[in-house]
Amino acid sequence: MKKLRTLLIVLIVIFVLAGFGLATFNFIVPKASGLLIETTPASMVYINGEDVGRTPFTSLRKTGEISLRLVPESFGQPLAPFEEKINLVSGVETVVRQYFGSSDKFTEGEILSFEKLSSAKSAGITILTDPENVQILINGISKGSSPYTSSAVDSGVNEIQLMANGYKSRTIEVTPISGYKLIAFVKLAQVDIPAAAEPTPSEESQKMVKILKTPTGFLRVRDEASTSAKEIGQVKPGNEYKYLGEDEKGQWYKINFSQNLDGWITSAYSEIISSADATITITPTVTPARIN
């Protein structure tokens, strides 16, 4: 009986010491940190310069800062790699998502990390964006623009929408954790707007010249931009003609005043108008110069 009692005491002491040792170990050696990386297209993953695999990538790692580099599989199309320093926090998973475009400005994604709070009962959130001043909606409610910070965030899954002019909108889902502040860094991709096409000669030729009121009731058309040049025709006020150019000083306009005749008129009694402002006219009245 005495031996049994001694054995029980020994077992109890062993269990107490084991529990104390485990608690001490957990206090001295923190829990591992989780890391999840997802990319489109798939990418090679380098952590602190070491090739550790390709995406999708998950790992349990030592707590602390790491240098992360993602090199997308471009298959001939050049894609900019992703490089960032990330702080891994004990007991929680850091999420990195990247959707690579043809250049950095067309790449989008987010980094979701955590920062331990002094209170284990509260949860907070900070949203940082590239570019700044992005409109933020959380669960459909406007929260202003980025950067945004709040210590009052709903538990469970929260839907965050981010919008900015000239950028693709992005929606992500996050789950705050009590005792931690969720830090979401979100990068938006610019919208690829095609460059405006150069005006074609046909578009430029839509400029028109309108004849204004003159003292004589007509305006002389000359073969050169000069009052001493030969008169080759006359045009009447109110009529509009195709614009072909002007002299260096803008004092003379070249017009097509008949089917096969071009000539110069003074800008003092004419003005350039766009095709949208031009009136629809049948063949304008033209008085050819009298040939002696």
C-alpha positions in Angstrom: 0.0 0.0 0.0 2.8 2.3 0.9 4.6 1.5 -2.5 1.4 2.3 -4.4 1.1 5.7 -2.6 4.7 6.5 -3.4 4.1 5.6 -7.1 1.1 7.9 -7.3 3.0 10.7 -5.8 5.9 10.2 -8.3 3.4 10.2 -11.2 1.7 13.4 -10.0 5.1 15.1 -9.7 6.1 14.0 -13.2 2.8 15.3 -14.7 3.2 18.6 -12.8 6.8 19.0 -14.0 5.8 18.1 -17.5 3.1 20.6 -17.6 5.4 23.3 -16.2 8.1 22.4 -18.7 5.6 22.6 -21.6 4.3 26.0 -20.5 7.9 27.2 -20.0 8.8 25.9 -23.5 5.8 27.6 -25.1 6.7 30.8 -23.3 10.4 30.7 -24.4 9.8 29.3 -27.8 6.9 31.0 -29.5 4.4 29.2 -31.8 5.3 28.9 -35.4 3.9 31.4 -38.0 1.8 30.4 -40.9 2.4 31.6 -44.5 0.1 31.2 -47.5 1.1 32.5 -50.9 -1.2 32.4 -54.0 -0.4 33.9 -57.4 -1.6 34.0 -61.0 0.3 32.8 -62.9 2.2 30.3 -60.7 5.5 31.7 -59.4 8.7 30.5 -57.9 9.0 31.4 -54.2 12.3 32.6 -52.6 12.5 33.3 -48.9 15.6 35.0 -47.7 17.2 34.2 -51.0 16.4 30.5 -50.8 14.3 28.7 -53.4 11.5 27.1 -51.3 9.1 26.0 -54.0 6.3 27.4 -56.2 2.8 28.7 -55.7 0.4 27.8 -54.3 2.7 27.7 -51.3 2.0 27.0 -47.6 4.5 26.8 -44.8 5.0 27.0 -41.0 8.0 29.2 -40.3 9.9 30.8 -37.5 8.4 34.1 -36.3 10.0 37.3 -37.5 10.8 39.2 -40.6 11.4 37.5 -43.9 12.5 38.7 -47.4 10.0 37.4 -49.9 10.6 37.3 -53.7 8.1 35.9 -56.2 9.2 35.3 -59.8 6.1 34.6 -62.1 6.3 32.0 -64.8 5.8 34.3 -67.7 6.0 31.9 -70.7 7.7 34.5 -72.9 5.7 37.5 -71.7 7.8 39.7 -69.4 6.2 40.0 -65.9 7.8 42.1 -63.1 8.7 40.0 -60.0 7.4 40.8 -56.6 9.7 41.6 -53.7 8.7 42.6 -50.2 9.8 42.2 -46.5 7.1 40.6 -44.4 6.8 40.2 -40.7 5.5 36.8 -39.6 3.5 36.8 -36.4 3.4 33.8 -33.9 0.2 31.7 -34.1 -1.4 33.4 -37.1 -1.2 33.0 -40.9 0.1 35.7 -43.2 -1.5 35.7 -46.6 0.1 37.0 -49.8 -1.9 37.1 -53.1 -0.5 38.5 -56.3 -2.1 38.6 -59.8 0.6 39.6 -62.2 0.1 41.9 -65.2 2.3 42.9 -68.0 4.0 45.5 -65.7 3.9 46.5 -62.1 1.1 49.1 -62.7 -1.2 46.4 -64.1 -0.4 44.0 -61.1 -2.9 43.6 -58.3 -3.0 41.8 -55.0 -2.9 42.0 -51.2 -0.8 41.2 -48.2 -2.8 40.3 -45.0 -0.7 40.3 -41.9 -1.3 40.7 -38.1 0.0 42.7 -35.3 -0.5 41.7 -31.6 -2.6 44.0 -29.5 -2.3 44.6 -25.7 -5.9 43.4 -25.2 -6.8 39.8 -26.1 -10.5 40.7 -26.3 -10.4 43.4 -29.0 -9.7 43.2 -32.8 -8.6 46.0 -35.1 -8.0 46.6 -38.7 -5.8 48.9 -40.8 -6.1 49.2 -44.6 -3.3 50.6 -46.7 -3.5 50.9 -50.5 -1.5 51.6 -53.6 -2.6 54.1 -54.8 -3.7 56.1 -51.7 -7.1 57.7 -51.3 -9.0 54.6 -52.5 -12.7 54.5 -51.6 -13.4 51.8 -49.0 -16.6 49.9 -48.2 -16.7 47.3 -45.5 -19.7 45.0 -45.7 -21.4 47.5 -48.0 -20.9 50.5 -45.7 -18.6 53.4 -46.8 -15.7 54.0 -44.6 -14.1 56.9 -46.4 -10.8 56.6 -48.2 -7.5 54.9 -47.5 -5.4 54.8 -45.3 -8.1 53.6 -42.9 -7.8 52.3 -39.3 -10.5 51.1 -36.9 -10.5 49.4 -33.5 -14.1 48.4 -33.9 -14.5 45.6 -36.5 -17.1 43.0 -36.8 -16.2 39.4 -35.9 -16.4 36.8 -38.6 -15.9 37.3 -42.3 -15.8 40.9 -43.5 -16.0 41.9 -47.1 -13.9 44.8 -48.2 -14.4 46.6 -51.5 -11.8 49.1 -52.8 -12.5 51.5 -55.7 -10.5 54.3 -57.4 -10.9 56.2 -60.7 -8.6 54.7 -63.4 -8.1 51.4 -61.4 -9.8 48.1 -61.3 -12.0 47.7 -58.3 -11.0 44.9 -55.9 -13.0 42.9 -53.3 -11.4 40.8 -50.6 -12.7 38.9 -47.6 -10.9 39.1 -44.2 -11.5 37.5 -40.8 -10.2 39.6 -37.8 -8.8 37.7 -34.8 -9.3 38.8 -31.2 -6.1 40.1 -29.7 -4.7 41.1 -33.1 -4.9 44.0 -35.5 -5.3 42.9 -39.1 -3.2 44.9 -41.5 -4.3 44.7 -45.1 -2.1 46.2 -47.8 -4.0 46.1 -51.1 -2.6 47.1 -54.5 -5.0 48.0 -57.3 -4.2 47.5 -61.0 -4.6 50.4 -63.4 -7.1 50.1 -66.1 -5.5 49.7 -69.5 -6.9 52.6 -71.5 -5.9 52.5 -75.2 -4.1 55.6 -76.3 -6.1 58.0 -78.4 -5.6 57.4 -82.1 -3.8 60.1 -84.1 -6.2 62.0 -86.2 -6.3 60.7 -89.8 -6.0 63.1 -92.8 -9.7 62.5 -93.4 -10.5 63.7 -89.8 -8.2 66.7 -90.1 -9.8 67.7 -93.4 -13.2 68.1 -91.7 -12.2 71.6 -90.7 -14.1 74.2 -92.7 -13.7 77.9 -93.4 -16.8 80.1 -93.2 -16.9 83.3 -95.3 -17.9 86.3 -93.2 -19.7 89.5 -94.2 -17.6 91.7 -96.5 -18.0 95.4 -97.6 -18.2 94.3 -101.3 -20.5 91.3 -100.8 -17.9 88.8 -101.9 -14.3 87.7 -101.1 -11.6 87.3 -103.6 -9.8 84.0 -103.9 -6.1 84.3 -105.0 -3.6 81.7 -106.3 -1.1 82.7 -103.5 -1.3 84.1 -100.0 -0.8 87.7 -101.0 -3.0 90.7 -101.9 -0.8 91.1 -105.0 -1.4 87.5 -106.1 -3.6 86.7 -109.1 -7.4 86.5 -108.4 -8.7 83.1 -109.4 -12.3 83.3 -108.1 -14.7 84.9 -105.7 -16.8 83.4 -102.8 -19.8 84.8 -101.0 -20.4 85.4 -97.3 -22.2 82.6 -95.4 -20.7 79.8 -97.6 -18.4 77.2 -96.1 -15.4 75.6 -97.8 -13.0 72.8 -97.0 -9.9 74.0 -95.0 -6.6 73.0 -96.5 -4.1 75.0 -94.4 -2.9 78.5 -93.7 0.2 80.7 -93.9 2.8 81.0 -91.1 1.2 84.2 -89.7 -2.4 82.9 -90.0 -3.4 85.8 -92.2 -4.5 83.6 -95.2 -6.5 80.4 -95.4 -6.2 77.9 -98.2 -9.6 76.5 -99.3 -11.0 74.2 -101.9 -13.6 76.5 -103.4 -14.5 74.4 -106.4 -14.3 70.8 -107.4 -10.8 71.1 -108.9 -9.8 74.6 -107.7 -7.8 75.5 -104.5 -7.0 79.1 -103.5 -6.2 81.5 -100.8 -8.5 84.0 -99.0 -7.8 86.5 -96.3 -8.5 85.6 -92.7 -9.9 89.1 -92.0 -13.2 88.1 -93.6 -13.3 84.3 -92.8 -13.1 82.0 -89.8 -12.2 78.3 -89.2 -15.0 76.1 -87.9 -15.2 72.4 -87.1 -17.3 70.0 -89.1 -19.7 69.8 -86.1 -20.4 73.5 -86.4 -20.6 73.5 -90.2 -24.0 73.8 -91.8 -25.0 71.4 -94.5 -24.7 73.2 -97.8 -25.1 72.2 -101.4 -22.2 73.2 -103.7 -21.3 76.7 -102.7 -21.7 79.5 -105.1 -18.3 80.3 -106.7 -17.6 83.1 -109.1 -14.5 82.3 -111.2 -12.2 85.1 -112.0 -12.7 86.6 -115.4 -9.8 85.5 -117.7 -8.8 88.2 -120.1 
